[in-house]
């Protein structure tokens, strides 16, 4: 599994972080195929993202209680577009949410 953590300004409202992550992903050409909560992280928001019909799934989890945000790719869910997204998307999200 690949995991990239993203810094979030602790003063930003949780719903703003959730909305901003969604907007940045959509602007990057990704589509949300699942939005839910992970049982292991109560109160979290968890997205599954895809690029068109290409193989692979990028996951993003926002856990407001400890203010943690991360991107992950599970083994077996990689795709050719994911490496490029991991090169730029975490930095874009962080620069927007760290200010």
C-alpha positions as CSV (number, residue, x, y, z in Angstrom):
1,X,0.0,0.0,0.0
2,X,1.1,3.5,-0.8
3,X,0.1,6.3,1.7
4,X,0.7,10.0,1.5
5,X,-0.2,12.3,4.4
6,X,-1.4,15.8,3.8
7,X,-1.1,18.7,6.4
8,X,-4.3,20.5,7.2
9,X,-4.5,23.9,9.0
10,X,-6.0,23.0,12.4
11,X,-8.3,26.0,12.3
12,X,-10.2,25.1,9.1
13,X,-13.7,23.8,9.6
14,X,-14.1,20.0,8.9
15,X,-16.8,20.6,6.4
16,X,-14.6,23.1,4.5
17,X,-11.8,20.5,4.3
18,X,-14.3,17.9,3.0
19,X,-15.7,20.2,0.4
20,X,-12.3,21.5,-0.7
21,X,-10.9,17.9,-1.2
22,X,-13.9,17.0,-3.3
23,X,-13.6,20.2,-5.5
24,X,-9.8,19.7,-6.1
25,X,-10.3,16.1,-7.1
26,X,-13.1,16.9,-9.5
27,X,-11.1,19.8,-11.0
28,X,-8.2,17.3,-11.5
29,X,-10.5,15.2,-13.7
30,X,-11.3,12.5,-11.1
31,X,-14.7,11.1,-10.4
32,X,-16.0,10.0,-7.0
33,X,-17.1,6.3,-7.2
34,X,-17.7,6.0,-3.4
35,X,-18.0,8.4,-0.5
36,X,-18.5,6.8,2.9
37,X,-17.0,6.4,6.4
38,X,-14.4,3.9,7.5
39,X,-15.3,1.9,10.6
40,X,-11.7,2.0,11.8
41,X,-11.8,5.9,11.8
42,X,-15.1,7.0,13.4
43,X,-16.5,10.2,11.8
44,X,-14.1,10.0,8.9
45,X,-14.9,10.8,5.2
46,X,-13.5,8.3,2.8
47,X,-13.5,8.7,-1.0
48,X,-12.7,6.2,-3.8
49,X,-11.7,8.1,-6.9
50,X,-11.1,7.0,-10.5
51,X,-10.0,8.7,-13.7
52,X,-12.5,8.0,-16.4
53,X,-12.7,4.2,-17.1
54,X,-9.0,3.7,-16.5
55,X,-7.9,0.9,-14.2
56,X,-7.0,1.8,-10.6
57,X,-8.5,3.5,-7.5
58,X,-7.1,6.3,-5.5
59,X,-8.5,6.6,-1.9
60,X,-8.6,9.7,0.2
61,X,-9.5,9.7,3.9
62,X,-10.3,12.8,6.0
63,X,-10.5,12.1,9.8
64,X,-11.6,15.3,11.4
65,X,-11.1,14.3,15.1
66,X,-7.3,14.1,15.0
67,X,-7.2,16.4,11.9
68,X,-5.6,13.8,9.6
69,X,-5.9,13.6,5.8
70,X,-4.2,11.0,3.6
71,X,-4.2,9.6,0.1
72,X,-3.7,5.9,-0.3
73,X,-3.5,3.2,-3.0
74,X,-4.2,-0.4,-2.1
75,X,-2.0,-3.1,-3.5
76,X,-3.8,-4.5,-6.6
77,X,-5.7,-1.2,-7.2
78,X,-2.9,0.7,-9.0
79,X,-3.3,2.2,-12.4
80,X,-1.1,4.1,-14.9
81,X,-2.7,7.5,-13.9
82,X,-2.3,7.1,-10.2
83,X,1.5,7.8,-10.1
84,X,0.9,11.2,-11.8
85,X,-1.9,12.0,-9.4
86,X,0.3,11.2,-6.4
87,X,3.0,13.4,-7.8
88,X,0.8,16.5,-7.8
89,X,-2.5,16.1,-6.0
90,X,-1.2,15.8,-2.4
91,X,0.8,19.1,-2.8
92,X,-2.2,20.9,-4.3
93,X,-4.5,19.8,-1.5
94,X,-1.9,20.6,1.1
95,X,-1.2,24.1,-0.3
96,X,-4.9,24.9,-0.3
97,X,-5.6,23.5,3.2
98,X,-2.4,24.4,5.0
99,X,-2.8,28.1,4.7
